[in-house]
């Protein structure tokens, strides 16, 4: 199916129906919604754009840190998941029609999911224990650990757990009456965290 959109007008955050055929293996294919990820300068001057695939199989997909849930809107009939693990560059001729666009909050969630997928973390994702994506990173570790870095990931994982614990309880120790010990633990683990993790 030939694309019919005006390639000069596509914008980052817009949702399009795209023809992703042909595809191979585990790639997403067929006629399906995608969200535009490429910046608008690239969208204007380039004949290609970067997209992430959407799926309406919300109940069948795991709650991964690379998945962003969005509600139906405008011409997008079903609640969907943006799969930021399924990113690809496509020619604009694959885009068929616009279905709507993401709001600012949804784009922030997409950017966080992309940072997980591409490993582009900043400090706010690492030390803000109130940030849900922080705990999703721990789950992500269990799902995607590689054999060749197995021991490194375990060291990283336990340092994150210990650092989170000492941070969240206000620098106190594991033994409640001996709060002063906590003040010794926290700087030590924070130092290790900054050296090894960051």
N, C-alpha and C positions, 0 to 999 in steps of 0.2 A: 504494500500500500504506500503510495507516494505522499509525502508530507505536504500539507497545504498552508502551514503557518508562515507569516512574514518573518524571516530570520533576523531582521533588524530590531524586532520588537520584543523578543523573548527577554525575560528578566529573572535574575536570581530569586529563588523562592517560589516561582510559579510551578504549577502542576500541569503536565501535559500528558496526553495520550501519545505513546510512541510505538513505532514498529521496531522491535528489538530482534527480529529474525534476520539472518540465521544466528543460531547460538550453539555453543558446545558445552558438553558436560554439565556442570552445576551452575552455569551462567543463567540469569533470568532472561527469558525470551518471550516471544509472542507479542500480541498487541496489548500493552499494559500501561498504567500510569507511571510517570517518573516525575521527580522534582528536580528543577534546575539548580545546580550547585555552583556553576562557574560564575565569576564576577561579571558585572554588566559591561565592563570595558571589553572583556574577552567575548561576551555574547554579541557585542555590536560589530567587532572587527573580524572575528574568526568565523570560519565556515563550520566549525565544530563547537560542541558544548559538552559539559560534564554533568552527568545526572546520577541519581540514585533511584533504584527501582522501588515501587510500592507493591504491596500485596494486601488483598482483602481477607486473607485467611488469618484473621486476628487470633482466633482461639487455638489454631494449630501451631503457632509460632511461639518459641520460647521468649521469655522476657529478658533479652540480652541488652547490654549497654550500647550495642550498635543499632538497636531498634528504637524508633520513635513513633508512638501512637498518635494518630490524628483522627478527628471526627469527620464525618461526611460533610460536604459543603457544596454549594452551587451545583456544578455538574458532576462532582465526585459523589456517586450514589452510596458508597459503603464506607463505614469506618475502616481505616487502613493502617498499615505499619510501613513507615519509611525504613527500608533496609540499607543502612549506611555501610554494610559490609558488601553490598552489591553496587559498587561505583564503577562507572565506565564512561569513556569518551565516545560520543556518537556524532555523526553528521547531522546537521540541522534538518536535512531532508527527511529524517526519520520521525520528526515531530509532526503530529497530525492536527491536534487542536488543544486549546487551553481549557483546563477544568476548574481553575481557581488558583489561589495562592496561599502560602503559609503566613500566619501572623508573626509578629516579632518574637513572641515567647516560643513558638514552635521552631523558628529559625535558630534560636539560642540552643534549644534541645538538639537540633540537628548538628550544630557546630560542636557541641559536647560529644555527641556520638561519633562524629568524624574524628575528633581528637583522640578518642579511645581507639578507633580503628587504625588510625595512622600513627599513633604513638606521639602525638603533639600535645603533651601535657604541660600545664602551667602550675604554679604554686597553689592556686585556688582549688584545683582539682585534687591536690595531694594532701593538704593539711586542714581543709575545711571539713570537720567531721559532721557538720550539719548538711553537707552537700550529698544528696542521694547517689550521685555518680561515683563518689568516693567508695562507697560500699559495693557498687556494681563492679568497680575495678577489681575488687577482691574475688567476686564471683567469676569475673572474666578470666582471672588467673586459673581457676580450676578447670574452666572449659577449654582453654587454649594454651596450656603449658606445653612447651616443646622439650623433647628428651634431651637435646644437647645443652639446654640451659636449665635443666631440672633443679639442680642444687641451688643455683643462683636465685631462681624464683622462690624457692622455699625460704631462703634467707631474707629476701625482699618482703615476702608475705608476712613472716613473723615480726619483722621490724615494724611494718605498718600496723599490725595488730597491737603490739606493745606501745608504740607511739600514740596510737589512737586512744588506748586505755588510759595512759598517763595524762594525756591532754584533756580527755573528757571528764576526768574526775578531779580536775583542778590541781594537778601536779602532786596528788597524794600517792601513797604507796599502796601495795596490795594489802598490807596489814593496817587496818583503820587507825588503831591508837598511835601508831608511829608515823605520823604525817610528815615528819621531818625527812624521813627516808625518801619520800616521794620527791622532795626537792632535789635530791641527789640523783634519783633515777631519771627524772625528766630531762635535765640538761645532757646527760650522757646519751640517752636514746635519741634526743633531738640532734645531737652532733653526728651520731652514726647515721641517722636518717638523711641529714643534709649531705653527708659525704657519699653514701652508697646509693640512696634512692634518687636524689635530685641531681 
